[in-house]
Amino acid sequence: MLGFKRQHQRLGNILLRVYLGVLGAFIGTLLLSIFLVNLTNQIRLEAYHEDLLSGLYTTLVDDFSNVPHSKQAEWLGEINQTLGISVVTSSLKNQNLSRRQLNRLDEDRLLVIDKTDHLNLVFPTHKPEQFLITQLTRVTEQQANASIYLVLRDLQRTPTELRQKRLKQLSQYFSYPLELLSELPKTADQLQKSRLARGEQVSLFLDKERSIISYIQLGEDSWLKVGPVPLFDSYPLTLIASVFLASLFVLAIAIWWFLYGLESRLRHLERASTQLAAGNLHARVKITDDDFIGKLALAFNRMAEQLQRLLRTQQEMIHAVSHELRTPVARIRFGLQMIEDLSEQGSPHETLAKQIYGIDQDIDELDTLIDEILTYARLGQEKLKLQFISQDVTGLISEVLYGFERTNPDLAISFVINNPANLSPKADIEGRYFQRSVQNLIGNAVRYAKQEIRISCHLENDTFRVDVEDDGPGIPEEECQRVFMPFSRLDDSRTRSSGGYGLGLSIVQRIIYWHRGSALVDRSPHLLGARFSLIFPREQSDKLPPLEVPPQ
């Protein structure tokens, strides 16, 4: 159940990572789209204003250029009253303009300054350092009104027979049509005709085309039509479609880039797993990040190292077992040959019995070796379940110790119990395996001890510690971890002479592992030989997570 929850949480983390990546790409694309729309509209609006006001600018500046200097103030007053806008002259000394804006004026181009609630228009005149400045709040309507009155003034000063030609000249400066009509459109109602007859301007808004058309009467049976003047459309279909397609493209690139990184790293993991399956045990995945793929790669590398270690251990075990079996088998074969030769020679019964006894000893040695190998293999099973029972640890140790004291009378073997808090000597253990571990440690001490062996049992609130010390040569510090490896011998000749197959300490380590403890080795501070320690908890709880494969 716990493994399912962990896997479900890991899957959730993967989906969350992908979801956040796609969401981030979407939000980034959305912000980019808004920025592009605003930037595009800013450029379009600037071009729209310049294009829309170019005719007004040209007409106004040309009219101003024909006015003598002494009558400029009078002209400005008339223009302001007629057009309903404020036009002033300035030398720009009090204007805070950027380099780009000054360059536009140097090129005799209209300058439009956006002031949020209105527009400032700066018109370069034909005179140096003299500019016309005005403000517009309703750009399309005000410029249409101003343009139609300026064109009307110009045409009124033009002879009737030349008006069409003059209007054609003026049309070159306007971005929208200027037309002289000999009759009003049939859609004009009586109210509009009355207003035109009084000299008023009539403006019509065309909703479908989003534009304005203005009419004003020039003379009898003559009207001036200005427009249609298009209104600025902030979100035209072409802009929306372009930004939408660009956003889709950017979003697709962002998602591809994000998923490509994940796919590329997963592909490396797949390639390494394929190599591992093909037998390349050195295949590893390079870890570049600490995300879920990095953790997956780390788990893969650990798995590959574990497989490599298991196979190496298996090969070493096969080599060691075959090596260990070869000696007793050779002795048995030699013994059988001796019996055959002695039988042919009619040797006495005692000689044959001696050879048979030797063969029996070799068979016992093989049986012991097989038992060691089976015990080691059994303790290496995945999720091995031991039957823990609360037992007297000191009593079990005493039982093991009694057998060694009888068989080794020349060694001084002592047993010390350190229990200052007067704690219970019981702990949750598997008695048979625990005694096997203590027996292996004492047997190892008997092989190398010179005169003395000490077994100490330390009782604490939560843990037990069992120490087995001897006064032998000890174990070099750099070899302390290797002694627990199966079939390892620090001194091959010495080990053979003292017995053993190199599995005893490995079995001890696995037994104490299944007791959720640890086996350690160092130098004895009292006897100056080796000291092996078993440390394990007093209680084994079913609520703890199950143990996996023991260390190799």
C-alpha positions in Angstrom: 0.0 0.0 0.0 2.9 2.3 0.9 4.6 1.5 -2.4 1.4 2.3 -4.3 1.1 5.7 -2.6 4.7 6.4 -3.3 4.3 5.5 -7.0 1.1 7.5 -7.2 2.8 10.5 -5.7 5.7 10.2 -8.1 3.3 9.9 -11.0 1.6 13.0 -9.7 4.9 14.9 -9.6 5.6 13.9 -13.2 2.1 15.1 -14.3 2.5 18.2 -12.2 5.9 19.0 -13.8 4.4 18.6 -17.4 1.3 20.5 -16.5 3.3 23.4 -15.0 5.6 23.4 -18.0 2.7 23.6 -20.5 0.9 26.2 -18.3 4.1 28.3 -18.1 4.5 28.1 -21.9 0.8 29.1 -22.3 1.1 32.0 -19.9 4.3 33.2 -21.4 2.8 33.0 -24.9 -0.3 34.9 -23.7 1.9 37.7 -22.2 3.9 37.8 -25.4 0.7 38.0 -27.5 -0.5 40.9 -25.4 2.8 42.6 -25.7 2.8 42.1 -29.5 -0.7 43.4 -29.8 0.1 46.5 -27.8 3.3 47.1 -29.6 1.6 46.6 -33.0 -1.3 48.9 -32.1 1.1 51.5 -30.9 2.9 51.5 -34.3 -0.4 51.3 -36.2 -1.9 54.1 -34.2 1.1 56.3 -34.8 0.9 55.6 -38.5 -2.8 56.1 -38.5 -2.6 59.5 -36.9 0.2 60.6 -39.2 -1.7 59.4 -42.3 -5.1 60.8 -41.1 -3.7 64.2 -40.1 -1.4 64.7 -43.1 -4.0 66.5 -45.1 -4.9 68.8 -42.2 -1.2 69.5 -41.6 -0.5 70.4 -45.2 -3.5 72.6 -45.7 -3.0 74.3 -42.4 0.7 75.0 -42.9 0.2 76.2 -46.5 -2.6 78.5 -45.4 -0.4 79.8 -42.6 2.6 80.4 -44.9 0.5 82.8 -47.1 -0.3 85.0 -44.1 1.9 88.0 -43.5 3.7 88.1 -40.2 1.7 91.1 -39.0 -1.6 89.2 -39.5 -0.6 85.8 -38.0 -2.3 86.5 -34.7 -5.5 87.5 -36.5 -5.3 84.3 -38.6 -4.8 82.2 -35.5 -7.8 83.7 -33.8 -9.9 83.1 -36.8 -8.7 79.5 -37.2 -9.3 78.8 -33.5 -12.8 80.2 -33.7 -13.7 78.5 -36.9 -12.2 75.1 -36.3 -13.0 75.0 -32.6 -9.4 74.0 -31.6 -6.5 75.9 -30.1 -3.6 76.5 -32.5 -0.5 78.4 -31.3 2.9 79.1 -32.6 6.0 78.0 -30.7 9.8 77.6 -31.2 9.8 74.3 -29.2 12.2 75.8 -26.6 9.8 74.8 -23.8 9.0 71.4 -25.3 10.7 68.3 -23.9 11.2 66.2 -27.1 13.2 63.1 -27.6 15.9 62.7 -30.3 13.6 60.6 -32.4 10.9 63.3 -32.2 13.3 66.0 -33.2 14.5 64.0 -36.2 10.9 63.7 -37.4 10.5 67.5 -37.2 13.9 68.0 -39.0 12.4 65.8 -41.8 9.4 68.2 -42.0 7.1 65.4 -40.9 4.1 65.8 -38.6 4.8 65.0 -35.0 2.0 63.3 -33.0 2.6 63.2 -29.2 0.2 60.9 -27.3 -0.7 62.4 -23.9 -3.2 59.6 -22.9 -6.3 61.9 -22.8 -5.4 64.0 -25.8 -2.9 64.4 -28.7 -0.4 67.2 -29.1 0.2 67.9 -32.8 3.4 69.7 -33.9 3.3 71.1 -37.4 6.7 72.2 -38.9 6.2 75.4 -41.0 8.2 76.8 -43.8 10.0 79.1 -41.4 12.9 77.8 -39.3 12.3 77.4 -35.6 8.6 78.1 -36.0 6.0 75.4 -35.4 2.2 75.2 -35.1 1.0 73.3 -32.1 -2.5 72.2 -31.3 -4.4 69.6 -29.2 -7.1 67.2 -30.3 -9.2 65.1 -27.9 -11.5 63.5 -30.4 -9.1 62.9 -33.2 -11.2 61.6 -36.1 -14.2 64.0 -35.5 -12.1 67.1 -34.8 -9.7 66.6 -37.7 -12.6 65.9 -40.1 -14.3 69.1 -39.0 -11.1 71.1 -39.3 -10.2 69.6 -42.6 -13.6 70.3 -44.2 -13.5 73.9 -43.1 -10.0 74.4 -44.3 -10.8 72.9 -47.7 -14.0 74.9 -47.8 -12.0 78.1 -47.2 -9.6 77.2 -49.9 -12.3 76.4 -52.4 -14.2 79.5 -51.6 -11.2 81.6 -52.6 -10.9 79.6 -55.8 -12.9 80.5 -58.9 -15.8 78.2 -59.5 -14.5 76.8 -62.8 -11.1 75.9 -61.1 -12.5 74.3 -58.0 -12.5 70.8 -59.3 -8.9 71.1 -60.3 -7.9 72.7 -57.0 -9.8 69.9 -55.1 -7.8 67.4 -57.0 -4.6 69.0 -56.0 -5.7 69.1 -52.3 -6.7 65.4 -52.4 -3.1 64.5 -52.9 -2.4 65.5 -49.3 -5.4 63.6 -47.7 -5.6 59.9 -47.1 -9.4 59.9 -47.6 -11.5 61.1 -50.5 -12.5 64.7 -51.2 -15.4 65.1 -53.6 -17.6 67.9 -55.0 -21.2 67.0 -55.3 -23.9 68.6 -57.5 -26.6 67.0 -55.5 -27.0 65.3 -52.1 -27.4 61.6 -51.7 -31.0 60.3 -51.7 -30.5 59.1 -48.1 -30.2 62.7 -46.8 -33.3 63.6 -44.8 -35.0 67.0 -44.5 -33.3 67.9 -41.2 -29.8 67.3 -42.7 -30.6 69.4 -45.8 -31.8 72.3 -43.6 -28.6 72.2 -41.5 -26.5 72.2 -44.7 -28.5 75.1 -46.1 -27.7 77.1 -42.9 -24.0 76.5 -43.6 -23.6 73.8 -40.9 -21.5 70.7 -41.3 -23.3 67.4 -41.2 -21.3 64.3 -40.2 -22.6 60.7 -40.6 -21.3 57.7 -38.8 -21.3 54.5 -40.9 -21.4 51.6 -38.4 -20.8 48.8 -40.8 -17.7 50.4 -42.4 -16.7 52.1 -39.1 -16.1 55.5 -40.7 -17.3 59.1 -40.8 -18.6 61.1 -43.8 -19.0 64.8 -43.6 -20.9 67.2 -45.8 -20.9 71.0 -46.1 -22.5 73.3 -48.6 -20.1 75.1 -50.8 -22.5 77.1 -52.9 -25.9 76.8 -54.6 -26.2 73.3 -55.9 -22.7 72.5 -54.7 -21.6 70.5 -51.7 -18.3 69.3 -50.4 -18.1 65.6 -49.3 -15.2 64.5 -47.1 -14.7 60.8 -46.4 -15.4 58.2 -45.6 -12.7 58.8 -42.9 -11.9 55.4 -41.3 -11.9 55.0 -37.6 -9.0 53.3 -35.9 -9.7 49.6 -35.3 -7.7 48.4 -32.3 -8.4 44.7 -33.1 -8.8 44.1 -36.8 -9.3 40.6 -37.9 -6.0 40.4 -39.7 -4.1 41.5 -36.5 -6.0 39.0 -34.3 -5.4 36.2 -36.8 -1.7 37.1 -37.2 -1.1 37.3 -33.4 -3.2 34.1 -32.9 -1.1 32.2 -35.5 2.1 33.6 -34.1 1.0 32.7 -30.6 0.2 29.1 -31.6 3.6 28.8 -33.3 5.4 30.2 -30.2 3.4 28.0 -27.9 4.1 24.9 -30.1 7.8 25.8 -30.1 7.8 26.3 -26.3 5.9 23.0 -25.6 8.2 21.2 -28.0 11.3 22.6 -26.4 10.0 21.6 -22.9 8.9 18.1 -23.9 12.0 17.6 -26.1 14.2 18.1 -23.0 12.2 15.5 -21.2 12.2 13.1 -24.1 15.9 13.5 -24.7 16.7 12.6 -21.1 14.3 9.7 -21.2 15.9 8.6 -24.4 19.3 8.5 -22.7 17.7 6.4 -19.9 16.2 4.0 -22.5 19.5 3.7 -24.3 21.3 2.9 -21.0 18.6 0.3 -20.0 18.9 -1.3 -23.5 22.7 -1.5 -23.0 22.2 -3.0 -19.6 19.8 -5.6 -20.9 22.3 -6.5 -23.6 24.9 -7.3 -21.0 26.8 -4.0 -20.7 26.9 -3.8 -16.9 28.9 -0.6 -17.0 26.0 1.4 -18.7 25.0 4.4 -16.6 22.9 7.5 -17.1 24.4 11.0 -16.7 22.5 12.9 -14.0 22.0 16.5 -15.0 19.2 17.7 -12.7 17.5 16.9 -9.4 14.0 16.5 -10.8 11.9 13.4 -11.2 13.9 12.2 -14.2 17.2 12.8 -12.3 15.8 10.7 -9.5 14.8 8.0 -11.9 18.3 8.1 -13.5 19.8 7.9 -10.0 17.6 4.9 -9.2 18.6 3.2 -12.5 22.3 3.8 -11.7 21.9 2.3 -8.3 20.0 -0.7 -9.8 22.8 -1.2 -12.3 25.4 -1.0 -9.6 23.5 -3.5 -7.5 23.2 -5.9 -10.5 26.8 -5.5 -11.2 27.6 -6.2 -7.6 25.3 -9.2 -7.4 26.7 -10.8 -10.6 30.2 -10.2 -9.3 29.3 -11.8 -6.0 27.7 -14.7 -7.8 30.8 -15.2 -10.0 33.1 -15.0 -6.9 30.8 -17.4 -5.1 30.8 -19.9 -7.9 34.6 -19.6 -8.2 35.0 -20.0 -4.4 32.6 -22.9 -4.1 34.2 -24.8 -6.9 37.6 -24.1 -5.3 36.4 -25.3 -1.9 34.7 -28.4 -3.3 37.8 -29.4 -5.3 39.9 -30.2 -2.2 37.5 -32.6 -0.3 36.5 -34.2 -3.6 40.1 -34.9 -4.5 40.7 -36.3 -1.0 37.7 -38.6 -1.4 38.8 -39.8 -4.8 42.3 -40.4 -3.4 40.8 -42.3 -0.4 38.7 -44.5 -2.6 41.8 -45.3 -4.7 43.7 -46.2 -1.6 40.9 -48.5 -0.4 41.0 -50.2 -3.8 44.7 -50.7 -3.7 44.7 -51.9 -0.1 41.9 -54.4 -0.8 43.9 -55.8 -3.7 46.9 -56.1 -1.4 44.9 -57.7 1.4 45.7 -55.0 3.9 44.4 -55.4 7.5 41.0 -54.2 8.5 42.3 -51.3 10.6 44.0 -49.7 7.6 40.8 -49.8 5.6 38.8 -48.5 8.5 41.2 -45.5 8.8 40.8 -44.7 5.1 37.0 -45.0 5.3 37.0 -42.7 8.4 39.0 -40.1 6.4 36.5 -40.3 3.6 33.7 -39.8 6.2 35.4 -36.7 7.5 35.7 -35.3 4.0 32.0 -35.9 3.4 31.2 -34.1 6.7 33.3 -31.2 5.4 31.3 -31.1 2.2 28.1 -31.3 4.2 29.2 -28.4 6.3 30.2 -26.3 3.3 26.8 -27.0 1.6 25.0 -26.1 4.8 26.9 -22.8 5.0 26.1 -22.0 1.3 22.4 -22.8 1.8 22.2 -20.7 4.9 23.9 -17.8 3.2 21.6 -18.1 0.2 18.5 -18.5 2.4 19.4 -15.3 4.3 19.8 -13.5 1.0 16.2 -14.0 -0.1 14.1 -10.9 -0.8 11.8 -9.9 2.1 12.7 -12.8 4.3 10.3 -13.1 7.2 11.8 -14.3 10.6 9.7 -15.4 13.5 10.7 -13.0 16.3 10.0 -14.2 19.8 10.9 -12.4 23.0 13.8 -14.4 24.5 16.5 -14.2 27.1 19.6 -13.0 25.0 22.1 -13.8 27.8 20.7 -17.3 28.2 21.1 -18.1 24.5 24.7 -16.7 24.5 25.5 -18.9 27.6 24.2 -22.0 25.8 26.5 -21.3 22.8 29.4 -20.5 25.1 29.1 -23.8 27.1 29.9 -25.9 24.0 33.1 -23.8 23.2 34.3 -24.0 26.8 34.1 -27.8 26.8 35.9 -28.2 23.4 38.6 -25.5 24.1 39.8 -25.9 27.7 43.1 -24.2 27.0 41.5 -20.9 26.3 40.2 -18.5 29.0 36.7 -17.7 27.8 34.8 -15.1 29.9 31.2 -13.8 29.7 30.4 -10.3 31.0 26.9 -8.7 31.3 26.8 -4.9 31.6 23.4 -4.0 32.9 23.7 -1.0 35.2 20.0 -0.1 34.9 18.9 -3.6 35.8 17.0 -4.0 32.5 15.3 -7.1 31.2 17.6 -9.4 29.3 14.9 -10.2 26.8 14.7 -9.0 23.2 12.6 -9.9 20.1 14.9 -12.2 18.2 14.9 -15.4 16.1 16.7 -17.7 18.5 18.1 -20.2 16.1 19.7 -17.6 13.8 20.8 -15.4 16.6 22.7 -18.3 18.2 24.2 -19.1 14.8 25.6 -15.6 14.5 27.1 -15.7 18.1 28.5 -19.2 17.4 30.2 -18.0 14.2 31.7 -15.0 16.0 33.0 -17.1 18.9 34.2 -19.8 16.5 36.1 -17.1 14.5 37.7 -15.8 17.8 38.7 -19.4 18.8 40.6 -19.8 15.5 42.8 -16.7 16.1 42.9 -16.2 19.9 46.1 -16.9 21.7 44.9 -17.3 25.3 41.8 -15.3 26.0 38.3 -14.6 24.6 35.8 -12.2 26.1 32.1 -12.0 25.3 30.3 -8.9 26.6 26.6 -8.2 26.6 25.5 -4.5 27.0 21.9 -3.9 27.8 20.4 -0.5 27.0 16.9 0.9 27.0 16.2 0.3 23.3 19.2 -1.7 22.0 21.4 -4.7 22.7 25.1 -4.9 22.0 27.0 -8.1 22.0 30.9 -7.9 21.7 33.2 -10.8 21.0 36.9 -10.0 21.6 40.1 -12.0 21.3 43.8 -11.4 21.8 44.8 -12.6 18.4 46.5 -10.6 15.6 43.4 -8.5 14.9 42.2 -7.1 11.6 43.8 -4.2 9.7 41.5 -1.1 9.6 41.5 -1.0 5.8 40.3 -4.6 5.8 37.4 -4.2 8.3 34.7 -4.1 5.7 36.1 -6.8 3.5 35.9 -9.5 6.2 32.1 -9.5 5.8 32.2 -10.3 2.1 31.5 -14.0 1.2 34.6 -16.2 0.7 36.9 -13.4 1.6 40.2 -14.3 3.3 42.7 -11.8 4.6 45.4 -14.4 4.9 44.5 -17.4 2.7 47.1 -19.8 4.1 46.3 -18.9 7.7 42.6 -19.3 7.1 43.0 -22.7 5.5 45.1 -23.9 8.3 42.6 -22.7 10.9 39.5 -24.0 9.0 36.5 -22.2 7.7 35.2 -21.3 4.2 34.9 -17.5 4.4 31.1 -17.5 4.8 30.7 -17.3 8.6 31.0 -13.5 9.0 28.9 -13.0 5.9 26.1 -15.1 7.5 26.5 -13.1 10.7 26.0 -9.8 8.8 22.9 -11.1 7.1 21.4 -12.4 10.3 21.8 -9.2 12.1 20.5 -7.3 9.0 17.2 -9.1 9.3 17.1 -8.2 13.0 17.3 -4.5 11.8 20.8 -4.2 13.4 24.4 -4.0 12.2 27.6 -5.9 12.5 30.8 -4.0 13.2 34.5 -4.9 13.6 37.4 -2.9 15.1 40.3 -3.4 17.5 39.7 -4.6 21.0 40.7 -1.9 23.6 41.3 -4.6 26.3 42.7 -7.7 24.5 44.2 -5.7 21.5 42.9 -8.3 19.0 39.7 -8.1 16.9 36.4 -7.1 18.4 33.2 -8.0 16.6 30.0 -6.2 17.7 26.3 -7.0 17.1 23.9 -4.1 17.7 20.2 -4.7 17.3 16.9 -3.2 18.7 15.2 -4.8 21.6 11.8 -4.8 19.9 10.7 -5.7 16.4 7.5 -3.8 15.3 5.2 -5.0 12.5 4.5 -1.3 11.7 8.0 -0.7 10.4 8.4 -1.0 6.6 9.6 -4.4 5.4 13.3 -4.9 4.6 14.4 -5.5 1.1 17.4 -7.5 -0.2 20.3 -7.5 2.3 23.6 -5.9 1.3 25.9 -8.0 -0.8 
